[in-house]
């Protein structure tokens, strides 16, 4: 996939505009453009009071997600190709991460992400 995404803030919310090329890539051969996809999504902001459950969840969990972002920053700053395993212990990465408790340690976060890195 070669993806191009643009976000435009509007007074009502925002627009997500996508142009995606689906490419077949094989060693020793020129890339072949299989298909092009156009995405256009509009989002309308709702009143903050409708998002109370999400706001409360974020207050409780933002520290653990800061640890996740720091681990990814550290990984990306190595400037190496990243290859991820599809599953670890028969679960995708998001399942492991979404199950984290608010007090999860930095070491546990790094161990989970490292387990997916080849």
N, CA, C and O atoms as a MOPAC input file, in Angstrom:
PM7 MOZYME 1SCF
protein

 N      0.83500 1    -1.17300 1     0.00000 1
 C      0.00000 1     0.00000 1     0.00000 1
 C      0.88100 1     1.23600 1     0.00000 1
 O      1.83700 1     1.33100 1     0.76900 1
 N      0.56300 1     2.14300 1    -0.83300 1
 C      1.12300 1     3.48600 1    -0.77300 1
 C     -0.05500 1     4.38000 1    -0.41400 1
 O     -1.00300 1     4.52500 1    -1.18600 1
 N      0.02300 1     4.98000 1     0.78000 1
 C     -1.13300 1     5.70700 1     1.29400 1
 C     -0.82100 1     7.19500 1     1.42200 1
 O      0.28200 1     7.59300 1     1.79700 1
 N     -1.81400 1     7.98700 1     1.10300 1
 C     -1.72800 1     9.42900 1     1.31000 1
 C     -3.00400 1     9.84300 1     2.03800 1
 O     -4.11200 1     9.59300 1     1.56500 1
 N     -2.83100 1    10.47300 1     3.18500 1
 C     -3.96800 1    10.87600 1     4.01800 1
 C     -3.88300 1    12.36900 1     4.30400 1
 O     -2.81500 1    12.90600 1     4.59700 1
 N     -5.01500 1    13.01100 1     4.21500 1
 C     -5.09600 1    14.42900 1     4.55700 1
 C     -6.26400 1    14.61400 1     5.50600 1
 O     -7.32200 1    14.00700 1     5.34100 1
 N     -6.05900 1    15.45600 1     6.49300 1
 C     -7.11800 1    15.76200 1     7.45900 1
 C     -7.37900 1    17.25900 1     7.41300 1
 O     -6.45400 1    18.07000 1     7.44600 1
 N     -8.64200 1    17.60300 1     7.33600 1
 C     -9.03500 1    19.01100 1     7.29000 1
 C    -10.01400 1    19.27100 1     8.42100 1
 O    -11.05400 1    18.62100 1     8.52600 1
 N     -9.66200 1    20.23500 1     9.26600 1
 C    -10.54200 1    20.62800 1    10.35800 1
 C    -11.60700 1    21.56600 1     9.78600 1
 O    -11.29500 1    22.50300 1     9.05200 1
 N    -12.85600 1    21.30100 1    10.13000 1
 C    -13.96500 1    22.15900 1     9.71200 1
 C    -14.67600 1    22.66800 1    10.96600 1
 O    -14.40300 1    22.19500 1    12.06900 1
 N    -15.57200 1    23.61600 1    10.80400 1
 C    -16.28500 1    24.11900 1    11.98000 1
 C    -17.23700 1    23.06300 1    12.55300 1
 O    -17.62400 1    23.15000 1    13.71800 1
 N    -17.61600 1    22.07000 1    11.74500 1
 C    -18.51500 1    21.00700 1    12.21600 1
 C    -17.76700 1    19.80600 1    12.78000 1
 O    -18.33900 1    19.03300 1    13.54900 1
 N    -16.50100 1    19.63500 1    12.41100 1
 C    -15.72900 1    18.46500 1    12.81800 1
 C    -14.45300 1    18.36900 1    12.00100 1
 O    -13.57400 1    19.22500 1    12.10800 1
 N    -14.34900 1    17.31100 1    11.16900 1
 C    -13.18400 1    17.18500 1    10.30600 1
 C    -13.47300 1    16.24200 1     9.15100 1
 O    -14.43500 1    15.47400 1     9.16500 1
 N    -12.59900 1    16.33000 1     8.14500 1
 C    -12.67800 1    15.49100 1     6.94700 1
 C    -11.39000 1    14.68100 1     6.85400 1
 O    -10.30100 1    15.21100 1     7.07100 1
 N    -11.51700 1    13.41600 1     6.53600 1
 C    -10.37500 1    12.53100 1     6.30900 1
 C    -10.42300 1    12.11100 1     4.84600 1
 O    -11.33600 1    11.40400 1     4.42100 1
 N     -9.43800 1    12.55200 1     4.08900 1
 C     -9.37100 1    12.32200 1     2.65200 1
 C     -8.20900 1    11.37500 1     2.37100 1
 O     -7.08600 1    11.63800 1     2.80200 1
 N     -8.45900 1    10.27800 1     1.65700 1
 C     -7.43300 1     9.26500 1     1.41200 1
 C     -7.27100 1     8.97300 1    -0.08300 1
 O     -8.23900 1     8.94300 1    -0.84300 1
 N     -6.03200 1     8.76200 1    -0.46900 1
 C     -5.69900 1     8.23700 1    -1.79400 1
 C     -4.74100 1     7.08100 1    -1.57400 1
 O     -3.61700 1     7.27500 1    -1.10900 1
 N     -5.18400 1     5.88900 1    -1.90700 1
 C     -4.38700 1     4.69200 1    -1.62900 1
 C     -4.12200 1     3.92100 1    -2.92200 1
 O     -5.02900 1     3.67200 1    -3.71500 1
 N     -2.86400 1     3.55600 1    -3.10900 1
 C     -2.47500 1     2.69400 1    -4.22200 1
 C     -2.16800 1     1.31200 1    -3.66000 1
 O     -1.37100 1     1.17200 1    -2.73200 1
 N     -2.79800 1     0.30200 1    -4.22200 1
 C     -2.51900 1    -1.07700 1    -3.82000 1
 C     -1.52700 1    -1.63300 1    -4.83500 1
 O     -1.82300 1    -1.75900 1    -6.02300 1
 N     -0.34900 1    -1.96000 1    -4.33300 1
 C      0.78600 1    -2.30300 1    -5.19300 1
 C      1.21600 1    -3.73600 1    -4.95000 1
 O      1.29000 1    -4.19300 1    -3.81000 1
 N      1.49800 1    -4.44000 1    -6.03900 1
 C      2.11000 1    -5.76700 1    -5.92800 1
 C      3.61400 1    -5.55600 1    -6.10800 1
 O      4.06500 1    -5.01800 1    -7.11900 1
 N      4.37200 1    -5.99000 1    -5.11400 1
 C      5.82500 1    -5.79700 1    -5.12200 1
 C      6.49300 1    -7.16200 1    -5.02200 1
 O      6.23000 1    -7.92900 1    -4.09500 1
 N      7.36800 1    -7.45800 1    -5.99500 1
 C      8.12600 1    -8.70900 1    -5.98700 1
 C      9.58300 1    -8.38200 1    -6.23200 1
 O      9.90800 1    -7.50100 1    -7.02700 1
 N     10.45400 1    -9.09300 1    -5.54700 1
 C     11.88800 1    -8.87900 1    -5.72300 1
 C     12.28500 1    -9.03900 1    -7.18000 1
 O     11.88200 1    -9.99400 1    -7.84400 1
 N     13.08600 1    -8.08800 1    -7.67600 1
 C     13.60100 1    -8.16100 1    -9.03200 1
 C     12.62700 1    -7.73400 1   -10.11500 1
 O     12.95800 1    -7.78700 1   -11.29900 1
 N     11.42200 1    -7.30900 1    -9.72400 1
 C     10.42500 1    -6.88800 1   -10.70300 1
 C      9.96800 1    -5.46900 1   -10.39000 1
 O     10.04300 1    -5.01300 1    -9.24900 1
 N      9.50200 1    -4.79200 1   -11.40900 1
 C      8.94600 1    -3.45200 1   -11.20600 1
 C      7.63700 1    -3.56900 1   -10.44000 1
 O      6.89800 1    -4.54000 1   -10.60600 1
 N      7.35400 1    -2.58400 1    -9.60600 1
 C      6.07900 1    -2.56300 1    -8.88200 1
 C      4.93100 1    -2.54200 1    -9.87600 1
 O      5.01500 1    -1.92400 1   -10.93700 1
 N      3.84700 1    -3.23600 1    -9.50800 1
 C      2.65500 1    -3.28000 1   -10.34800 1
 C      1.49800 1    -2.68100 1    -9.56300 1
 O      1.16100 1    -3.16200 1    -8.48100 1
 N      0.88700 1    -1.62500 1   -10.10800 1
 C     -0.25900 1    -0.98700 1    -9.47200 1
 C     -1.50300 1    -1.83100 1    -9.74200 1
 O     -1.97900 1    -1.91200 1   -10.87400 1
 N     -2.02100 1    -2.45700 1    -8.69000 1
 C     -3.18200 1    -3.33600 1    -8.82500 1
 C     -4.49500 1    -2.55200 1    -8.80300 1
 O     -5.40500 1    -2.82300 1    -9.58700 1
 N     -4.57800 1    -1.59100 1    -7.90500 1
 C     -5.83100 1    -0.83600 1    -7.77300 1
 C     -5.56200 1     0.48400 1    -7.05000 1
 O     -4.58200 1     0.64000 1    -6.32200 1
 N     -6.46300 1     1.41000 1    -7.28100 1
 C     -6.42600 1     2.66700 1    -6.55100 1
 C     -7.73000 1     2.81100 1    -5.78200 1
 O     -8.80000 1     2.42600 1    -6.25400 1
 N     -7.61300 1     3.36600 1    -4.60100 1
 C     -8.76900 1     3.50200 1    -3.72700 1
 C     -8.85500 1     4.95500 1    -3.27000 1
 O     -7.85200 1     5.56300 1    -2.89500 1
 N    -10.04600 1     5.48800 1    -3.30700 1
 C    -10.29900 1     6.84700 1    -2.83700 1
 C    -11.19100 1     6.73900 1    -1.61300 1
 O    -12.24600 1     6.10700 1    -1.66200 1
 N    -10.77500 1     7.35000 1    -0.52500 1
 C    -11.58500 1     7.36200 1     0.68700 1
 C    -11.91000 1     8.78800 1     1.07400 1
 O    -11.05700 1     9.67300 1     1.01400 1
 N    -13.13600 1     8.99900 1     1.46500 1
 C    -13.56400 1    10.32600 1     1.89000 1
 C    -14.51000 1    10.13600 1     3.06300 1
 O    -15.64800 1     9.69700 1     2.89200 1
 N    -14.03200 1    10.47100 1     4.25800 1
 C    -14.83400 1    10.29700 1     5.45900 1
 C    -15.04400 1    11.64900 1     6.11700 1
 O    -14.11900 1    12.45500 1     6.21100 1
 N    -16.26600 1    11.89300 1     6.57100 1
 C    -16.54800 1    13.12400 1     7.30100 1
 C    -16.94500 1    12.75500 1     8.72200 1
 O    -17.60800 1    11.74500 1     8.96100 1
 N    -16.53200 1    13.58600 1     9.64500 1
 C    -16.81000 1    13.36400 1    11.05300 1
 C    -17.39000 1    14.64800 1    11.63700 1
 O    -16.91100 1    15.74500 1    11.34900 1
 N    -18.41300 1    14.50000 1    12.44900 1
 C    -19.06600 1    15.63800 1    13.07500 1
 C    -18.79900 1    15.56500 1    14.57900 1
 O    -19.04600 1    14.54400 1    15.22100 1
 N    -18.29500 1    16.65400 1    15.11500 1
 C    -18.01800 1    16.72100 1    16.54900 1
 C    -19.33400 1    16.66900 1    17.32200 1
 O    -20.31200 1    17.32300 1    16.95900 1
 N    -19.33500 1    15.88900 1    18.38000 1
 C    -20.49800 1    15.82100 1    19.25800 1
 C    -20.17400 1    16.57400 1    20.54500 1
 O    -19.01600 1    16.90000 1    20.80500 1
 N    -21.16900 1    16.83900 1    21.32500 1
 C    -20.98200 1    17.53600 1    22.59900 1
 C    -20.07400 1    16.70900 1    23.51200 1
 O    -20.17800 1    15.48300 1    23.55800 1
 N    -19.18500 1    17.38800 1    24.23600 1
 C    -18.25900 1    16.70400 1    25.14100 1
 C    -18.97400 1    15.79500 1    26.13300 1
 O    -18.45600 1    14.73600 1    26.48800 1
 N    -20.15900 1    16.19700 1    26.58300 1
 C    -20.87000 1    15.39000 1    27.57700 1
 C    -21.23500 1    14.00600 1    27.03300 1
 O    -21.42600 1    13.07200 1    27.81200 1
 N    -21.33400 1    13.86300 1    25.71300 1
 C    -21.61300 1    12.55400 1    25.11900 1
 C    -20.39500 1    11.63600 1    25.15600 1
 O    -20.50600 1    10.44100 1    24.88300 1
 N    -19.24100 1    12.18900 1    25.49000 1
 C    -17.98700 1    11.43400 1    25.48600 1
 C    -17.44300 1    11.22300 1    26.89600 1
 O    -16.26100 1    10.92100 1    27.05900 1
 N    -18.26700 1    11.37400 1    27.89400 1
 C    -17.80800 1    11.29100 1    29.29000 1
 C    -17.13500 1     9.95600 1    29.59600 1
 O    -16.09200 1     9.93300 1    30.24800 1
 N    -17.70700 1     8.85400 1    29.14100 1
 C    -17.11000 1     7.54100 1    29.41900 1
 C    -15.70100 1     7.45800 1    28.83100 1
 O    -14.78400 1     6.95000 1    29.47700 1
 N    -15.53000 1     7.95700 1    27.61000 1
 C    -14.20100 1     7.93100 1    26.98500 1
 C    -13.23200 1     8.85500 1    27.71500 1
 O    -12.06600 1     8.50500 1    27.90000 1
 N    -13.70000 1    10.02800 1    28.13000 1
 C    -12.84700 1    10.96600 1    28.86100 1
 C    -12.41200 1    10.36400 1    30.19800 1
 O    -11.25100 1    10.49600 1    30.58700 1
 N    -13.32400 1     9.71200 1    30.89600 1
 C    -12.98900 1     9.07100 1    32.16900 1
 C    -11.99200 1     7.94200 1    31.95600 1
 O    -11.04500 1     7.79200 1    32.72800 1
 N    -12.20600 1     7.13800 1    30.89800 1
 C    -11.28300 1     6.04100 1    30.59600 1
 C     -9.89500 1     6.59500 1    30.32000 1
 O     -8.90200 1     6.05300 1    30.80600 1
 N     -9.81600 1     7.67500 1    29.54100 1
 C     -8.51700 1     8.24100 1    29.18600 1
 C     -7.78800 1     8.77200 1    30.42200 1
 O     -6.57900 1     8.58300 1    30.55100 1
 N     -8.50300 1     9.42800 1    31.32200 1
 C     -7.87200 1     9.93000 1    32.55400 1
 C     -7.21200 1     8.78900 1    33.31500 1
 O     -6.11900 1     8.94200 1    33.86100 1
 N     -7.88200 1     7.65200 1    33.34500 1
 C     -7.36900 1     6.50400 1    34.08800 1
 C     -6.22400 1     5.79700 1    33.35900 1
 O     -5.33500 1     5.24700 1    34.01000 1
 N     -6.22800 1     5.80000 1    32.02600 1
 C     -5.29400 1     4.96400 1    31.25900 1
 C     -4.21100 1     5.71200 1    30.48800 1
 O     -3.37000 1     5.07100 1    29.85700 1
 N     -4.20200 1     7.03300 1    30.51500 1
 C     -3.26900 1     7.77100 1    29.66500 1
 C     -1.80300 1     7.50300 1    30.01300 1
 O     -0.94300 1     7.58800 1    29.13500 1
 N     -1.50400 1     7.18500 1    31.25600 1
 C     -0.10000 1     6.93400 1    31.63200 1
 C      0.44500 1     5.67300 1    30.96800 1
 O      1.59000 1     5.65100 1    30.51800 1
 N     -0.37200 1     4.62900 1    30.90800 1
 C      0.11800 1     3.39800 1    30.28000 1
 C      0.29500 1     3.60400 1    28.77500 1
 O      1.22600 1     3.05300 1    28.18800 1
 N     -0.58600 1     4.39200 1    28.13600 1
 C     -0.45400 1     4.63500 1    26.69900 1
 C      0.72400 1     5.56000 1    26.39700 1
 O      1.26800 1     5.52600 1    25.29400 1
 N      1.11500 1     6.37200 1    27.34900 1
 C      2.34100 1     7.17400 1    27.19800 1
 C      3.54600 1     6.23300 1    27.15300 1
 O      4.48200 1     6.46200 1    26.38700 1
 N      3.52600 1     5.18500 1    27.96500 1
 C      4.60500 1     4.18300 1    27.94900 1
 C      4.64600 1     3.46800 1    26.60100 1
 O      5.72400 1     3.19900 1    26.07100 1
 N      3.46800 1     3.15900 1    26.04500 1
 C      3.40600 1     2.51100 1    24.73000 1
 C      4.00500 1     3.42600 1    23.66500 1
 O      4.81200 1     2.98000 1    22.84900 1
 N      3.61500 1     4.70200 1    23.66600 1
 C      4.15200 1     5.65200 1    22.67300 1
 C      5.65700 1     5.81600 1    22.81100 1
 O      6.36400 1     5.90000 1    21.80600 1
 N      6.16300 1     5.86400 1    24.05100 1
 C      7.60900 1     6.01400 1    24.26000 1
 C      8.36500 1     4.80100 1    23.70700 1
 O      9.43600 1     4.94500 1    23.11800 1
 N      7.80500 1     3.62000 1    23.89800 1
 C      8.45600 1     2.41000 1    23.36300 1
 C      8.49400 1     2.46600 1    21.84200 1
 O      9.51400 1     2.13000 1    21.24100 1
 N      7.38900 1     2.88800 1    21.20300 1
 C      7.38600 1     2.99200 1    19.74100 1
 C      8.33600 1     4.08700 1    19.27500 1
 O      9.01300 1     3.91300 1    18.26200 1
 N      8.40600 1     5.19800 1    19.97700 1
 C      9.37100 1     6.26000 1    19.61800 1
 C     10.78900 1     5.71300 1    19.64700 1
 O     11.58000 1     5.95500 1    18.73500 1
 N     11.10000 1     4.97700 1    20.69700 1
 C     12.43300 1     4.37700 1    20.83300 1
 C     12.69700 1     3.40000 1    19.68600 1
 O     13.79300 1     3.38100 1    19.12700 1
 N     11.71600 1     2.60500 1    19.34100 1
 C     11.85900 1     1.62600 1    18.25300 1
 C     12.04100 1     2.32400 1    16.91300 1
 O     12.92200 1     1.94700 1    16.14000 1
 N     11.22200 1     3.33900 1    16.62000 1
 C     11.32400 1     4.06100 1    15.34700 1
 C     12.63900 1     4.82500 1    15.24000 1
 O     13.19900 1     4.94200 1    14.14900 1
 N     13.13600 1     5.34700 1    16.36000 1
 C     14.38500 1     6.11000 1    16.33900 1
 C     15.60300 1     5.25600 1    16.02500 1
 O     16.67200 1     5.78900 1    15.72900 1
 N     15.45400 1     3.93900 1    16.08600 1
 C     16.55500 1     3.04400 1    15.70600 1
 C     16.76300 1     3.06200 1    14.19600 1
 O     17.80500 1     2.63400 1    13.70100 1
 N     15.75800 1     3.56400 1    13.46000 1
 C     15.81900 1     3.70400 1    12.00300 1
 C     16.18000 1     2.38500 1    11.30700 1
 O     17.03300 1     2.34200 1    10.42000 1
 N     15.51600 1     1.33100 1    11.73000 1
 C     15.66700 1     0.01500 1    11.10900 1
 C     14.31100 1    -0.40500 1    10.56200 1
 O     13.26900 1     0.08400 1    11.00000 1
 N     14.34100 1    -1.31800 1     9.60000 1
 C     13.08100 1    -1.87900 1     9.12200 1
 C     12.39400 1    -2.59600 1    10.28000 1
 O     13.04300 1    -3.25300 1    11.09400 1
 N     11.09400 1    -2.46100 1    10.33800 1
 C     10.32100 1    -3.10200 1    11.40000 1
 C      9.43100 1    -4.15900 1    10.77200 1
 O      8.66700 1    -3.88000 1     9.84700 1
 N      9.53900 1    -5.36200 1    11.28000 1
 C      8.69400 1    -6.47100 1    10.84400 1
 C      8.02500 1    -7.01300 1    12.10000 1
 O      8.68900 1    -7.32200 1    13.08900 1
 N      6.71500 1    -7.12200 1    12.04600 1
 C      5.95800 1    -7.59200 1    13.20300 1
 C      5.39600 1    -8.98100 1    12.97400 1
 O      4.96500 1    -9.31900 1    11.87200 1
 N      5.40700 1    -9.77400 1    14.02200 1
 C      4.69800 1   -11.04200 1    13.97800 1
 C      3.20900 1   -10.74500 1    14.01500 1
 O      2.77600 1    -9.80900 1    14.68700 1
 N      2.43500 1   -11.52800 1    13.30500 1
 C      0.99100 1   -11.29300 1    13.27000 1
 C      0.34700 1   -11.54700 1    14.62000 1
 O     -0.53200 1   -10.80100 1    15.05100 1
 N      0.79400 1   -12.61600 1    15.29100 1
 C      0.21700 1   -12.96800 1    16.59100 1
 C      1.31500 1   -13.46300 1    17.52700 1
 O      2.32100 1   -14.02100 1    17.08700 1
 N      1.10500 1   -13.25100 1    18.81800 1
 C      1.93600 1   -13.81700 1    19.87500 1
 C      0.96600 1   -14.44100 1    20.87000 1
 O      0.00000 1   -13.80600 1    21.29200 1
 N      1.23100 1   -15.67800 1    21.23800 1
 C      0.30800 1   -16.42000 1    22.12600 1
 C     -1.11300 1   -16.40100 1    21.56200 1
 O     -2.09100 1   -16.27000 1    22.29900 1
 N     -1.20100 1   -16.53300 1    20.24400 1
 C     -2.46400 1   -16.62500 1    19.51500 1
 C     -3.33000 1   -15.35900 1    19.62000 1
 O     -4.54600 1   -15.41800 1    19.43200 1
 N     -2.69000 1   -14.20300 1    19.92200 1
 C     -3.43200 1   -12.94200 1    19.99700 1
 C     -2.67400 1   -11.86000 1    19.23200 1
 O     -1.44300 1   -11.83000 1    19.22900 1
 N     -3.42300 1   -10.98200 1    18.59000 1
 C     -2.82600 1    -9.84600 1    17.88800 1
 C     -2.35100 1    -8.81500 1    18.91200 1
 O     -2.77700 1    -8.82200 1    20.06700 1
 N     -1.46200 1    -7.93100 1    18.46400 1
 C     -0.86700 1    -6.96500 1    19.38800 1
 C     -1.91100 1    -6.11900 1    20.09700 1
 O     -1.81000 1    -5.88600 1    21.30100 1
 N     -2.92000 1    -5.65400 1    19.35300 1
 C     -3.90300 1    -4.78300 1    19.98700 1
 C     -4.61100 1    -5.48100 1    21.14100 1
 O     -4.98900 1    -4.82800 1    22.11300 1
 N     -4.79800 1    -6.79200 1    21.05300 1
 C     -5.44900 1    -7.52000 1    22.14500 1
 C     -4.58900 1    -7.47800 1    23.40900 1
 O     -5.10000 1    -7.31900 1    24.51700 1
 N     -3.28800 1    -7.62200 1    23.22400 1
 C     -2.37000 1    -7.53500 1    24.36900 1
 C     -2.37700 1    -6.12400 1    24.95200 1
 O     -2.45000 1    -5.94600 1    26.16800 1
 N     -2.30100 1    -5.12700 1    24.07800 1
 C     -2.21300 1    -3.74400 1    24.55600 1
 C     -3.51200 1    -3.26200 1    25.18500 1
 O     -3.48900 1    -2.59000 1    26.21600 1
 N     -4.63400 1    -3.59600 1    24.58000 1
 C     -5.91700 1    -3.14300 1    25.12900 1
 C     -6.23100 1    -3.78900 1    26.47300 1
 O     -7.06300 1    -3.28300 1    27.22600 1
 N     -5.57200 1    -4.90100 1    26.77700 1
 C     -5.80500 1    -5.58600 1    28.05200 1
 C     -4.94400 1    -5.01200 1    29.18600 1
 O     -5.09100 1    -5.43000 1    30.33500 1
 N     -4.06200 1    -4.07300 1    28.88700 1
 C     -3.18000 1    -3.52000 1    29.90900 1
 C     -3.97000 1    -2.76900 1    30.97600 1
 O     -4.96200 1    -2.10100 1    30.68400 1
 N     -3.51900 1    -2.89000 1    32.19100 1
 C     -4.09800 1    -2.15100 1    33.30700 1
 C     -3.43100 1    -0.78800 1    33.40200 1
 O     -2.33100 1    -0.60200 1    32.88300 1
 N     -4.06900 1     0.14800 1    34.04600 1
 C     -3.55300 1     1.52000 1    34.15700 1
 C     -2.18700 1     1.57200 1    34.82900 1
 O     -1.39700 1     2.47200 1    34.54600 1
 N     -1.89800 1     0.62300 1    35.71200 1
 C     -0.63000 1     0.63100 1    36.44200 1
 C      0.42600 1    -0.30600 1    35.85700 1
 O      1.39600 1    -0.64100 1    36.53700 1
 N      0.25100 1    -0.72800 1    34.61500 1
 C      1.21300 1    -1.62100 1    33.96900 1
 C      2.58400 1    -0.95900 1    33.93100 1
 O      2.69600 1     0.23600 1    33.66100 1
 N      3.61000 1    -1.72800 1    34.19800 1
 C      4.97800 1    -1.18800 1    34.23700 1
 C      5.52700 1    -0.94600 1    32.83300 1
 O      5.07200 1    -1.54100 1    31.85600 1
 N      6.49800 1    -0.07400 1    32.76200 1
 C      7.21000 1     0.20200 1    31.50400 1
 C      7.80800 1    -1.09000 1    30.96000 1
 O      7.74400 1    -1.34800 1    29.75800 1
 N      8.38600 1    -1.89500 1    31.83600 1
 C      9.01200 1    -3.15000 1    31.40900 1
 C      7.99000 1    -4.08500 1    30.75100 1
 O      8.28300 1    -4.70200 1    29.72800 1
 N      6.80400 1    -4.18600 1    31.33200 1
 C      5.78000 1    -5.06800 1    30.76300 1
 C      5.32600 1    -4.57800 1    29.39400 1
 O      5.13000 1    -5.37800 1    28.47900 1
 N      5.15800 1    -3.26000 1    29.25000 1
 C      4.78500 1    -2.67400 1    27.95600 1
 C      5.85500 1    -3.01600 1    26.92600 1
 O      5.53800 1    -3.47700 1    25.82900 1
 N      7.12300 1    -2.79200 1    27.27700 1
 C      8.22200 1    -3.05400 1    26.32800 1
 C      8.31600 1    -4.52700 1    25.98100 1
 O      8.60300 1    -4.87700 1    24.83700 1
 N      8.08000 1    -5.39100 1    26.95100 1
 C      8.12700 1    -6.84400 1    26.70900 1
 C      7.05800 1    -7.25900 1    25.69900 1
 O      7.32100 1    -8.06800 1    24.81000 1
 N      5.86400 1    -6.70800 1    25.83500 1
 C      4.78000 1    -7.04300 1    24.89700 1
 C      5.15400 1    -6.60100 1    23.47400 1
 O      5.06400 1    -7.38700 1    22.53100 1
 N      5.56300 1    -5.37100 1    23.33200 1
 C      5.90400 1    -4.87100 1    21.98300 1
 C      7.09700 1    -5.62500 1    21.43000 1
 O      7.09700 1    -6.00900 1    20.26000 1
 N      8.12100 1    -5.84500 1    22.25700 1
 C      9.30100 1    -6.59400 1    21.78700 1
 C      8.93900 1    -8.00000 1    21.32400 1
 O      9.57100 1    -8.53000 1    20.41000 1
 N      7.93500 1    -8.60700 1    21.94200 1
 C      7.56500 1    -9.97000 1    21.56200 1
 C      7.01000 1   -10.03300 1    20.13100 1
 O      6.99700 1   -11.10200 1    19.52000 1
 N      6.55600 1    -8.90100 1    19.60200 1
 C      6.03500 1    -8.85600 1    18.23300 1
 C      7.10000 1    -8.46600 1    17.21500 1
 O      6.90500 1    -8.66100 1    16.01500 1
 N      8.20800 1    -7.92600 1    17.67000 1
 C      9.26500 1    -7.50000 1    16.74600 1
 C     10.12100 1    -8.69400 1    16.35500 1
 O     10.58500 1    -9.44300 1    17.21500 1
 N     10.32700 1    -8.86600 1    15.06600 1
 C     11.17400 1    -9.97900 1    14.59000 1
 C     12.63000 1    -9.58700 1    14.62300 1
 O     13.49300 1   -10.38700 1    14.26100 1

